[in-house]
Amino acid sequence: MLNIPMSIITLAIGSFGIGLAEFLIMGLLPEVAAGMNVSLSQAGYFISAYALGVVVGAPLLSIFGRTMTPKYKLIVLMIIFTIANGLSAVAPNAEFMMLFRFMSGLPHGAFLGLAGVVATRIAGPGKSASALALMLSGLTISNVIGVPLATFVGHETSWRVAFSLICGVGLLSMLSVLIWVPTTAKEPKKKLAEEFVIFKKPMLWALILFSSIGYGGFFAWFSYIAPVLTQVTQVASSSIPYLLALAGLGMTFGNWLGGKIGDRMAPIKMAIMLTFSMLVILALNALLAPYIWPMYFLTFLAGANSIALTMPIQILLIDTCKESPFLGSALGHGAFNIGNSVGAFAGGIPLALGYNLISPWWVGVGLTAVGIGIVFQLKKITPTKFQEEPVDTSNIALH
């Protein structure tokens, strides 16, 4: 722990807040639905609204302030994040809640994209995946401690109180970045056309497609975990925070394991392996949902697999987008949140049609199956070096 730069720990605080903003609503979805006077499937659209904000904000806010130093851009992004989440906590109705959730998602991809590139440069050669894992550890720890604790607070008081806790983390993140992230020189100004050359690469679009559809399977599972556990598995609502903590422990383990594997295994091989395992895990979740003990184990596994799977995709994105690694990394986070939106929206369709509560989980299995097809097509266009050895991104210039 003593060897971890304080600047990376600081970036992890920001990712902790972002994880809390993204995943907290999933543990309080029934309460938010009741508070906004909407159905459970309609409340799922609040999840999709946040994800849509990430998709829109990732490229737009990556381009915004291109000549700012990374340090001050991180602070500006966290200011937007804090204000938007504060507004979500006081939303008067469903329409405003949709708007504020959308706004809350805007800085998500841009912050994590910039933080990820900064972290790999701080870590140095041969430690790119581990550095990303350390930066993202805040997101996974938020699922172990932050989301369960805030969910408990929401159950005991109000979901609005739980949402207000996100603002406190945002303020702490701003202060930490101000103190510990070094102020580096501005990068040479580039024309937008030079930044946008990455959009001509088929590899980028294949990675975005995989993240948007294949990863949506996980979110179709996680978006509806609270109602399935309480009404199908028959878990007491007071126990939901503990099961969410179990998913968070899985994410933390998967984050650590993904970093270790990513430093040693070719990213495309890692992506294929983890997509197959995700399909099996989600199918077992749907089949065994009525049984409490298997659900403990499978909840942990789903969390671990989901975060480990982000590692090879993000590494491929940064290296594929060498001309604009910040924009490429941010687009990756945006694509994962298209998966969030697709999963939450598609999972809500069978509920709206009257099917049982497990039906969103089978939608997740279907989305992951499509992802397997995409990742094999991705393998066909992946450069040979990505198929045979790990990728080092620490020497890529930050723009």
Summary of the structure (lengths in Angstrom):
residues: 399
radius of gyration: 19.4
end to end distance: 29.3
largest distance: 58.0
contacts: 1629
relative contact order: 0.17
helix: 81%
strand: 0%
